[in-house]
Amino acid sequence: MAGLQIGMAGLGRMGTGMALRLHRQGAQVMAWNRHPGKAEDLARNTGITAVPTLDDLVGALVPPRTVWLMLPAGTVTAEHVTKLLSLLEPGDLLVNGANACYRDSMAEARETGEKGIHYLDAGVSGGVWGLEEGFALMVGGSPEAACLARPFLERLAPAPDRGWLHCGPAGSGHFVKMVHNGIEYGMMQALAEGFALLEGQTTFSLDQAAIAGMWRHGSVIRSWLLDLTAEALAGHPDLDSIAPVVADSGEGLWTVQAALEQKIPAPVITLALQMRWASQGKSGYADRLLALMRNRFGGHEIQKEG
C-alpha cells in the first residue's frame, strides 16, 4: 500500500525486528526509542526514519496515525500511553504490543475511546526469529481498530492470511497471548524434564543432541520449541556454561490467576511456573528447613503410628 506509515515506539529485540520487517515490506517506519542512539543506529543502517521524541513521532505521521508501542509492560507502558493520548487525535490508532495484563488493556481501551482514539491490545510472539519467519499476532479491540491495523498485521505475520487474528474486544488479544505463554511454560518444562531423564540414564551413553534432532522429524512432539532445544543442545551438549536459573514473565502468573478465578484446573502450567521460581532460589528457605528437619530426625521420614 502506497504511503503506508507507522510509528514504532520501543526498539527492544522484538520492536526492532518488527520495525525492520515492516520496512522490508514497504511500510514507511518512524522509529522512536527511550535511548535515542538505538533509533539512530537503526536508521543509519536501514533507511528507517529515527525521531528523537514522541512529539516528533506523532508529528511525522500523516493522520489517521498508527503508533505501535513495544515497551516494557507496567509503569513504562502506562506512562507512554498517557503521553501519547495528549498527542494523538480522534481517529488515530494506538496499539499496545507489550506483554500487558488484559485488565490493564481493557482500562486503556476505555480511556482512549473517551478521546475518540482507536485502541488495540496486541500479543506478539516470535522473538528474534520473527524478522525472518514472521510474528504471531493476537489483537483485541473494535472491528474499526482491527481494520486500521490490518495492513500492518498482514506484513508482520508469516503470511497475509495466517499468523494473525482479531480475537475479539479490547483485552482479548493480551488474554490469548497470556494463555499462549502459559502453555509455553508447560511445554518447556516437559522438554526440560524429559531431557533430564535421558541425561540421568548413564547406562546407555545417550546423545542428547542426536535424540533431539531425530525427534524433530516425524515425532508427535516435534515443534518449534523442540527445534530450539535441539539447536541449543548441539551448541552446549553438557550445559556446563548455562546458569540453572529461569526467569518468569507476568503472563505465567496471570494465567495461573485466571485459572484460579475460573476454577479451571491448570496443574501443568501452575507447576511449571513454580519450578521457574524454584530455579531462582525462591524455594531456598523451604529446602533448608526440610534438610534441617530430615537431619533432626536422622534422615528418616516421620511415619504415623498405628
Disulfide bonds with the S-S distance in Angstrom:
none
